[in-house]
Amino acid sequence: MTSATAAGGPPTPAAPKSRKSVTGTRKSVAVLFLLPALVLLGALVVYPIGYSLIRSFYNQSGSGFAGFDNYEALFTDDGIRTALKNNIIWVVFAPTVATALGLIFAVLTERVRWGTAFKLVVFMPMAISMLAAGIIFRLVYDQDPDKGFANAVWVGIHDTFAESSAFPKAHPGRESPLVAQSGGFVTKEPVRTGEAVTLPMVGVAPDQMPDGAKAAAAPQADPGKITGTTWQDFTRGKGVGKLGGVDASEFGYPGMKIEAVRDGKVVASTEAAADGTFTLPASADGAQLRLPASNFKEPYNGLDWLGPSLVTPAIIGSYVWMWAGFAMVLIAAGLAGIPRELLEAARVDGATEWQVFRRVTVPLLAPVLAVVAVTLMINVLKIFDLVFIIAPGSSQDDANVLALELYRKGFSEDQPGVASAISVFLLLLVIPVMWFNIRRLRREVRR
């Protein structure tokens, strides 16, 4: 741009304007404002990444160049291979399940009045730290049904359909007429009609006796039948009571199953009454009495949630419990932005609710679902806290993930070179996911 002089002489160039950024701010001022953030970014992000990359090519002491030996260990070390396999399981299942649950919760609670309260409850675990959640689920998955909620529920369901034994520790005492057979016990000699049989047992603590147990009663002979008593042949105190005899302070075994077996076949069976007495018909004459193994099986103790085979799915379950609320809130926000006219038009055209959900709602929510899934995928690639806290030492190797293996190699096993290689490998795994997310965001902006 030029300007003319007062005397009409040749135009002189105007003074140049100071260069400004797109927002109208001088670039020097913008740089000054960004400098503290850039310094922090360099110190906390760029430098650690660069140092880890360099350190991954050095040996354990850091004094010698190791080349690609540390990266070779990523595919030859059994612990790292297990961690890589588990990370693949995490990336495939954890984001998928959490996103699917979030979608279901968001859609189902959209039309109910108490939907907001439900969403609040589902989202509440997000306020809990990973450390606290790990401690909570370590207790939830405790093997003892009296402590672990998961096994308490599982055992309760199991015992509803399969009766458990009340006498798992019972066994014959000294001078008993019973001998062991196939997990149960059988009389040494056949029994005869009109005979009163005594089947004394020991091994059940008094406080573990069934609630319906009553004082044992001595058997009364019946000429046309076989009668008997099975009871806890033990009395507290020194020298009190008679071995093999029914005493007043001893309890019968209520519900104990007794079978009469002849030539390998059961010819009669019965159960003991509350006082331990039982009666068999004359058809049992000449048979041996058997207390089957079902009387003495150990009570069902639930699943070994934190054992080698279930520990990874169990920890993924705790992760889904925490992050399903996050997915639900984001999807619910996307659901609120869907034009209702499209949904109503589909219903008017005769579409069922399932067809509306599958062919209208889900396609319109695809961008939101992608955001949730990608965010969770990045999150699970660096999962550490839950695995470290929930998995016990006996199965931590089976639940191992790359972030945990990085910690173990770097601090427990003093292999910083291998640990740095794992960190670089994790970064390489995250980059494609981040690149996909950035491309998706740019496509959204162009629209």
SESEVEX-158581 format. One record per residue (C-alpha): residue number from 1; x negated, y, z. Coordinates in Angstrom, 1 decimal, padded with zeros to 4 digits. Layout:
  nr      u      v      w
 NUM      X      Y      Z
...
//
This chain:
  nr      u      v      w
   1  000.0  000.0  000.0
   2 -001.4  003.5 -000.9
   3 -000.5  007.1  000.0
   4 -001.0  010.4 -002.0
   5 -003.0  013.4 -000.7
   6 -001.4  016.8 -000.2
   7 -003.3  018.3 -003.2
   8 -002.0  015.6 -005.5
   9 -005.4  013.8 -005.7
  10 -005.8  010.0 -006.1
  11 -004.0  007.9 -003.5
  12 -005.9  006.6 -000.5
  13 -005.4  003.1  000.9
  14 -003.3  002.8  004.0
  15 -004.8  001.5  007.3
  16 -004.4 -002.3  007.5
  17 -001.8 -003.7  009.9
  18 -002.9 -006.0  012.7
  19 -002.3 -009.6  011.9
  20  000.6 -011.2  013.7
  21  002.0 -014.7  014.1
  22  005.3 -015.8  012.8
  23  007.0 -014.7  016.1
  24  005.5 -011.3  015.8
  25  002.9 -011.8  018.5
  26 -000.7 -011.0  017.8
  27 -002.7 -014.2  017.3
  28 -005.4 -013.1  019.8
  29 -002.8 -012.6  022.5
  30 -001.2 -016.0  021.6
  31 -004.5 -017.7  022.0
  32 -005.1 -016.1  025.3
  33 -001.8 -017.4  026.6
  34 -002.4 -020.8  025.2
  35 -006.0 -021.1  026.4
  36 -005.2 -022.4  030.0
  37 -002.9 -025.0  028.6
  38 -005.5 -026.0  026.0
  39 -008.2 -026.3  028.6
  40 -006.0 -028.5  030.7
  41 -005.0 -030.6  027.7
  42 -008.7 -031.0  026.8
  43 -009.7 -031.9  030.4
  44 -006.8 -034.2  031.2
  45 -006.1 -035.8  027.8
  46 -008.7 -035.3  025.1
  47 -011.8 -035.9  027.2
  48 -010.5 -039.1  028.9
  49 -009.5 -040.5  025.5
  50 -012.8 -039.7  024.0
  51 -014.8 -041.0  027.0
  52 -012.8 -044.2  027.0
  53 -013.4 -044.7  023.3
  54 -017.2 -044.2  023.8
  55 -017.3 -046.3  026.9
  56 -015.6 -049.2  025.2
  57 -018.7 -049.8  023.1
  58 -021.0 -050.1  026.0
  59 -021.8 -053.0  028.3
  60 -020.8 -053.6  031.9
  61 -023.4 -051.3  033.4
  62 -023.0 -048.6  030.7
  63 -026.7 -048.7  030.0
  64 -026.7 -050.7  026.7
  65 -024.7 -050.6  023.5
  66 -022.4 -053.6  023.2
  67 -020.8 -053.0  019.8
  68 -017.5 -054.7  019.4
  69 -018.0 -057.3  022.1
  70 -015.5 -055.7  024.4
  71 -012.9 -055.6  021.6
  72 -013.7 -059.3  020.9
  73 -012.8 -060.1  024.5
  74 -009.2 -058.7  023.8
  75 -008.6 -061.8  021.7
  76 -010.7 -064.4  023.4
  77 -010.1 -063.7  027.1
  78 -007.2 -065.9  028.4
  79 -006.0 -063.2  030.8
  80 -005.8 -060.5  028.1
  81 -004.1 -062.8  025.7
  82 -001.4 -063.7  028.3
  83 -001.0 -059.9  029.0
  84 -000.6 -059.2  025.2
  85  002.0 -062.0  024.9
  86  003.9 -060.6  027.9
  87  003.7 -057.1  026.4
  88  005.3 -058.3  023.2
  89  008.1 -059.9  025.3
  90  008.6 -056.6  027.2
  91  008.7 -054.5  024.0
  92  011.2 -056.8  022.3
  93  013.6 -057.5  025.2
  94  013.4 -054.7  027.7
  95  014.3 -051.7  025.4
  96  016.9 -053.8  023.6
  97  018.7 -055.0  026.7
  98  018.6 -051.5  028.4
  99  019.8 -049.8  025.2
 100  022.6 -052.3  024.6
 101  023.8 -052.0  028.2
 102  023.6 -048.2  028.0
 103  025.7 -048.3  024.9
 104  028.3 -050.6  026.4
 105  028.5 -048.5  029.6
 106  028.8 -045.3  027.7
 107  031.6 -046.5  025.4
 108  033.6 -048.4  028.0
 109  033.6 -045.5  030.6
 110  034.5 -042.8  028.0
 111  038.3 -043.2  028.6
 112  038.6 -044.0  032.3
 113  039.1 -041.4  034.9
 114  036.4 -042.9  037.2
 115  033.9 -043.0  034.4
 116  031.8 -040.2  035.8
 117  031.5 -041.9  039.2
 118  030.5 -045.1  037.5
 119  027.8 -043.3  035.4
 120  026.5 -041.7  038.6
 121  026.1 -045.1  040.2
 122  024.4 -046.6  037.2
 123  022.1 -043.6  036.8
 124  021.2 -043.5  040.5
 125  018.2 -046.0  040.2
 126  016.4 -043.4  038.1
 127  016.0 -041.4  041.2
 128  014.0 -044.3  042.8
 129  010.3 -044.5  042.1
 130  008.8 -047.6  040.5
 131  007.0 -048.4  043.8
 132  010.3 -048.4  045.8
 133  012.1 -050.3  043.1
 134  009.4 -053.0  043.1
 135  009.6 -053.4  046.9
 136  013.4 -053.6  046.6
 137  013.3 -056.4  044.0
 138  010.5 -058.2  045.7
 139  013.1 -058.7  048.5
 140  016.0 -059.4  046.0
 141  014.0 -062.2  044.4
 142  012.8 -063.8  047.7
 143  013.0 -067.6  047.6
 144  014.8 -067.8  051.0
 145  018.5 -067.5  050.4
 146  018.8 -065.9  053.8
 147  016.6 -063.0  052.7
 148  016.8 -062.8  048.9
 149  020.1 -061.5  047.4
 150  019.6 -063.2  044.1
 151  019.2 -066.7  045.6
 152  022.0 -066.0  048.1
 153  024.4 -065.4  045.3
 154  023.0 -068.3  043.2
 155  023.1 -070.8  046.1
 156  026.7 -069.7  046.9
 157  027.8 -070.4  043.4
 158  026.0 -073.7  043.3
 159  027.4 -074.9  046.6
 160  030.9 -074.0  045.4
 161  030.7 -076.7  042.8
 162  028.1 -079.1  044.4
 163  028.3 -080.0  048.0
 164  025.1 -079.8  050.0
 165  024.0 -082.3  052.6
 166  024.2 -081.4  056.3
 167  021.5 -084.0  057.3
 168  018.5 -083.5  055.0
 169  016.0 -084.4  057.8
 170  017.9 -087.3  059.3
 171  016.1 -090.7  059.4
 172  016.2 -094.0  061.4
 173  014.4 -093.9  064.8
 174  012.6 -096.7  066.6
 175  014.2 -100.2  066.7
 176  016.8 -099.1  064.1
 177  018.8 -101.6  062.1
 178  018.2 -099.5  059.0
 179  015.4 -099.5  056.4
 180  014.7 -097.0  053.7
 181  016.0 -097.7  050.1
 182  016.1 -095.4  047.1
 183  016.2 -092.2  049.1
 184  018.8 -093.5  051.5
 185  018.9 -096.3  054.1
 186  020.5 -099.7  054.3
 187  021.1 -102.2  057.1
 188  018.6 -105.1  057.4
 189  021.3 -107.7  057.7
 190  024.8 -108.1  056.3
 191  027.8 -107.1  058.5
 192  030.8 -109.3  059.3
 193  034.5 -108.6  059.9
 194  035.3 -107.9  063.6
 195  031.7 -106.6  064.2
 196  031.0 -103.2  065.7
 197  028.0 -101.7  064.0
 198  025.7 -098.9  065.3
 199  023.7 -096.8  062.9
 200  021.6 -094.5  065.1
 201  019.6 -091.7  063.4
 202  017.2 -089.0  064.5
 203  015.7 -085.9  062.9
 204  018.5 -083.3  063.0
 205  017.9 -080.5  065.5
 206  020.9 -079.9  067.8
 207  021.4 -076.3  066.5
 208  021.5 -077.7  062.9
 209  024.4 -080.1  063.5
 210  027.5 -079.3  061.5
 211  030.1 -077.1  063.2
 212  032.7 -079.9  063.2
 213  030.4 -082.4  065.0
 214  031.9 -083.9  068.2
 215  030.5 -086.0  071.0
 216  029.7 -089.4  069.6
 217  032.1 -092.3  070.5
 218  031.0 -095.9  070.9
 219  032.5 -098.2  068.2
 220  035.4 -100.5  069.1
 221  035.5 -103.9  067.4
 222  038.5 -104.6  065.2
 223  039.1 -108.3  064.2
 224  040.3 -107.5  060.7
 225  037.9 -104.7  059.9
 226  034.3 -103.5  060.2
 227  033.9 -100.6  062.6
 228  030.8 -098.6  063.6
 229  029.3 -095.3  064.6
 230  026.5 -093.2  063.1
 231  025.2 -090.5  065.4
 232  022.2 -088.4  066.5
 233  020.5 -090.9  068.9
 234  018.6 -088.3  070.9
 235  019.2 -086.6  074.2
 236  017.3 -083.6  075.6
 237  015.5 -084.2  078.8
 238  013.0 -086.7  080.2
 239  014.2 -090.3  080.3
 240  017.9 -089.3  079.9
 241  020.0 -091.5  077.6
 242  019.5 -095.0  076.3
 243  017.8 -095.7  073.0
 244  020.2 -097.2  070.5
 245  023.2 -096.5  072.8
 246  025.8 -093.8  072.5
 247  025.4 -091.2  075.3
 248  027.8 -088.6  076.3
 249  025.6 -085.7  075.3
 250  024.9 -087.0  071.7
 251  026.8 -085.9  068.6
 252  028.2 -088.0  065.8
 253  027.4 -087.3  062.1
 254  030.7 -086.0  060.6
 255  031.1 -086.6  056.9
 256  028.3 -089.1  056.7
 257  029.0 -091.4  053.7
 258  028.8 -095.1  054.3
 259  028.9 -097.7  051.5
 260  029.3 -101.5  051.7
 261  027.0 -103.0  049.0
 262  027.1 -106.6  047.9
 263  025.0 -107.9  045.0
 264  024.1 -104.4  044.1
 265  027.7 -103.2  043.8
 266  029.7 -100.9  046.1
 267  032.7 -102.9  047.4
 268  033.9 -100.3  049.9
 269  033.1 -096.9  051.1
 270  034.1 -094.4  053.8
 271  033.1 -091.3  055.6
 272  032.3 -090.9  059.3
 273  034.8 -088.9  061.5
 274  033.8 -085.9  063.6
 275  032.6 -088.3  066.4
 276  030.6 -090.4  064.0
 277  033.0 -093.4  064.0
 278  033.9 -095.1  060.7
 279  036.0 -098.1  059.6
 280  035.6 -100.4  056.5
 281  038.2 -102.9  055.2
 282  037.8 -106.7  055.3
 283  036.5 -106.6  051.7
 284  033.2 -105.4  053.1
 285  032.6 -108.7  054.9
 286  029.2 -110.1  054.2
 287  027.9 -106.8  052.6
 288  025.1 -104.6  053.7
 289  025.9 -101.0  054.9
 290  024.2 -098.3  053.0
 291  023.8 -094.6  053.8
 292  023.3 -093.2  050.2
 293  020.6 -090.7  049.4
 294  023.3 -088.0  048.9
 295  023.5 -087.8  052.7
 296  019.9 -086.7  053.0
 297  019.1 -084.6  049.9
 298  017.5 -081.3  050.7
 299  019.9 -078.3  050.5
 300  019.8 -076.4  047.2
 301  017.4 -073.5  047.7
 302  018.1 -071.5  044.5
 303  015.8 -070.6  041.7
 304  012.1 -069.7  042.0
 305  012.6 -066.3  040.5
 306  009.0 -065.3  041.0
 307  007.6 -068.6  039.8
 308  005.5 -068.9  036.7
 309  008.4 -069.6  034.3
 310  010.9 -066.9  035.5
 311  008.7 -064.1  036.8
 312  008.5 -062.0  033.6
 313  012.3 -062.2  032.9
 314  012.9 -061.3  036.6
 315  010.7 -058.2  036.4
 316  012.3 -057.2  033.1
 317  015.7 -057.5  034.9
 318  014.5 -055.0  037.5
 319  013.3 -052.6  034.8
 320  016.7 -052.8  033.0
 321  018.4 -052.0  036.4
 322  016.4 -048.8  036.6
 323  016.5 -047.6  032.9
 324  020.0 -048.7  031.8
 325  021.3 -045.5  033.4
 326  018.9 -043.4  031.4
 327  020.0 -045.0  028.1
 328  023.7 -044.6  029.1
 329  023.4 -040.9  029.8
 330  021.7 -040.1  026.5
 331  024.1 -042.3  024.5
 332  027.1 -040.8  026.3
 333  025.8 -037.3  025.3
 334  025.6 -038.5  021.7
 335  029.0 -040.1  021.9
 336  030.5 -036.8  023.0
 337  029.3 -035.1  019.8
 338  031.0 -037.6  017.5
 339  033.9 -036.0  015.6
 340  037.1 -037.6  017.0
 341  038.8 -037.1  013.6
 342  036.6 -039.8  012.2
 343  037.5 -042.3  014.9
 344  041.2 -041.5  014.6
 345  041.1 -041.7  010.8
 346  039.6 -045.2  011.1
 347  042.4 -046.3  013.5
 348  045.0 -044.8  011.2
 349  043.6 -046.9  008.3
 350  044.2 -050.0  010.4
 351  040.8 -050.6  011.9
 352  040.7 -052.5  015.2
 353  038.7 -051.1  018.1
 354  035.9 -053.5  017.5
 355  035.7 -052.4  013.8
 356  035.8 -048.7  014.9
 357  032.9 -049.4  017.3
 358  030.9 -051.5  014.9
 359  031.4 -049.5  011.7
 360  031.9 -046.0  012.9
 361  030.6 -045.4  016.4
 362  027.4 -047.3  016.2
 363  026.3 -045.9  012.8
 364  027.0 -042.3  014.0
 365  025.0 -043.0  017.2
 366  022.0 -044.5  015.3
 367  019.8 -041.4  015.8
 368  020.5 -041.4  019.5
 369  020.0 -045.1  019.8
 370  016.6 -044.7  018.0
 371  015.5 -042.0  020.5
 372  016.4 -044.2  023.4
 373  014.8 -047.4  022.0
 374  011.6 -045.6  021.0
 375  011.3 -043.9  024.4
 376  011.7 -047.2  026.2
 377  009.3 -049.0  023.9
 378  006.6 -046.4  024.7
 379  007.5 -046.7  028.4
 380  007.2 -050.5  028.6
 381  003.9 -050.6  026.7
 382  002.3 -049.0  029.8
 383  004.4 -050.8  032.4
 384  002.3 -051.5  035.5
 385  004.0 -050.7  038.8
 386  006.8 -053.2  038.8
 387  004.6 -056.1  037.7
 388  001.9 -055.3  040.2
 389  004.4 -055.0  043.1
 390  007.0 -057.7  042.3
 391  004.8 -060.6  041.1
 392  003.2 -062.5  044.0
 393 -000.4 -063.4  043.8
 394  000.4 -067.0  042.8
 395  002.2 -065.9  039.6
 396  000.6 -062.5  038.8
 397 -001.5 -064.1  036.1
 398  001.7 -065.4  034.4
 399  003.4 -062.0  034.7
 400  000.3 -060.1  033.5
 401  000.6 -057.1  031.1
 402 -002.0 -055.0  029.4
 403 -001.8 -052.1  031.9
 404 -002.2 -054.4  034.8
 405 -005.1 -056.3  033.1
 406 -006.7 -052.9  032.5
 407 -006.6 -052.2  036.2
 408 -007.9 -055.6  037.1
 409 -010.8 -055.5  034.7
 410 -011.8 -052.0  035.6
 411 -011.5 -052.3  039.4
 412 -011.2 -055.9  040.6
 413 -013.6 -057.5  038.1
 414 -015.9 -054.5  037.5
 415 -015.8 -054.6  033.7
 416 -015.3 -051.0  032.7
 417 -016.2 -051.6  029.1
 418 -013.5 -054.2  028.6
 419 -011.0 -052.0  030.5
 420 -011.8 -049.1  028.2
 421 -011.3 -051.3  025.2
 422 -007.9 -052.3  026.6
 423 -007.0 -048.6  027.1
 424 -008.0 -047.8  023.5
 425 -006.0 -050.8  022.3
 426 -002.9 -049.6  024.2
 427 -003.3 -046.2  022.6
 428 -003.4 -047.8  019.1
 429 -000.2 -049.7  020.0
 430  001.6 -046.5  021.0
 431  000.5 -044.4  018.0
 432  002.8 -046.2  015.4
 433  005.8 -045.8  017.7
 434  005.0 -042.1  018.2
 435  004.5 -041.7  014.4
 436  007.8 -043.2  013.7
 437  009.5 -041.0  016.3
 438  007.8 -037.8  014.8
 439  008.9 -038.7  011.3
 440  012.5 -039.3  012.5
 441  012.5 -035.9  014.2
 442  011.3 -034.2  011.1
 443  014.0 -035.8  009.0
 444  016.5 -034.6  011.6
 445  015.2 -031.0  011.3
 446  015.4 -031.1  007.5
 447  019.1 -032.0  007.7
//
